[in-house]
Amino acid sequence: MEAPTKTQHPVTVRVFNHQYPANPRGARLARRVGLHKLHTWGIAYLSDASESAALLIGELAANAVTHGRVPGRNFELRLTYVPGDPEMPGLLRIEVSDTRGERRPPGPGELAVPEDGSDGGRGLLIVEALADRWAVLDRDPGKTVRAELDLPR
């Protein structure tokens, strides 16, 4: 008697990587192009996953142009999508990299709540609330902030 075989579903990992100018217009463009790319991969506009991704891309890109800007250097958006199957959820990884290494943001569990009335300091709190996992990674030069979303089956 033969042992039952497990059907393996094909997995296609999709990756998008692009650099944008380190200014507010570049951050806005990264969010819009990123959402369009997700839509072409099957993550529909205005779905919960798309809305969460929009906020994450927007916050990370805004941080890159505000705190990580180095004159003459771009920031980079990298999206990685691993579709799920009936046995395993999908994964969306959002990475935003800049070239400023000396201004490293606090990582998960290190965030301080800003004072009442403060104009800033809430972006990474939004990332922490929305992402299933996130981290600040070193790169040469600079740093990468990675946020991951588990997608429904």
Secondary structure, 3 states (H helix, E strand, C coil): CCCCCCCCCCCCCEEEEEEEECCHHHHHHHHHHHHHHHHHCCCCCCCHHHHHHHHHHHHHHHHHHHHCCCCCCEEEEEEEEECCECCECEEEEEEEEECCCCCCCCCCCCCCCCCCCCCCCCHHHHHHHHCCEEEEEECCCCEEEEEEEEECC
